[in-house]
Amino acid sequence: MYCLVIVQLLVSGGVDSTVCAALLHKALCEDQVIAVHIDNGFMRKNESQRVEQSLEKLGLRVKGSVRVNVNERVLSSLLELSYTH
């Protein structure tokens, strides 16, 4: 089967994005779905590697991790939000 569209999916490793990736992989051609894991800076030690391994076990092509730099400004904004709400 010839597949025209490539779907690149950002996956955090949480349930929602992982299930979405698995469903897309099942519904589309094998080479149509590329999972990109997003490390938002809040991952536990070695958690990104485990997420990538889990995605590969599902049969997904994993394009590697993209690390989002979470700096002090972002962290302080998040803390401020958590105390005001």
QUIDA-V596706 format. One record per residue. N is the residue number from 0. RES is the residue in one letter. SS is DSSP state (alpha for helix, beta for strand, coil for the rest). Layout:
<<N;RES;SS> <N;RES;SS>>
This chain:
<<0;M;coil> <1;Y;coil> <2;C;coil> <3;L;coil> <4;V;coil> <5;I;coil> <6;V;beta> <7;Q;beta> <8;L;beta> <9;L;beta> <10;V;beta> <11;S;coil> <12;G;coil> <13;G;coil> <14;V;alpha> <15;D;alpha> <16;S;alpha> <17;T;alpha> <18;V;alpha> <19;C;alpha> <20;A;alpha> <21;A;alpha> <22;L;alpha> <23;L;alpha> <24;H;alpha> <25;K;alpha> <26;A;alpha> <27;L;coil> <28;C;coil> <29;E;alpha> <30;D;alpha> <31;Q;alpha> <32;V;beta> <33;I;beta> <34;A;beta> <35;V;beta> <36;H;beta> <37;I;beta> <38;D;beta> <39;N;coil> <40;G;coil> <41;F;coil> <42;M;coil> <43;R;coil> <44;K;coil> <45;N;coil> <46;E;alpha> <47;S;alpha> <48;Q;alpha> <49;R;alpha> <50;V;alpha> <51;E;alpha> <52;Q;alpha> <53;S;alpha> <54;L;alpha> <55;E;alpha> <56;K;alpha> <57;L;coil> <58;G;coil> <59;L;coil> <60;R;beta> <61;V;beta> <62;K;beta> <63;G;beta> <64;S;beta> <65;V;beta> <66;R;beta> <67;V;coil> <68;N;coil> <69;V;coil> <70;N;coil> <71;E;alpha> <72;R;alpha> <73;V;alpha> <74;L;alpha> <75;S;alpha> <76;S;alpha> <77;L;alpha> <78;L;alpha> <79;E;alpha> <80;L;alpha> <81;S;alpha> <82;Y;alpha> <83;T;alpha> <84;H;coil>>
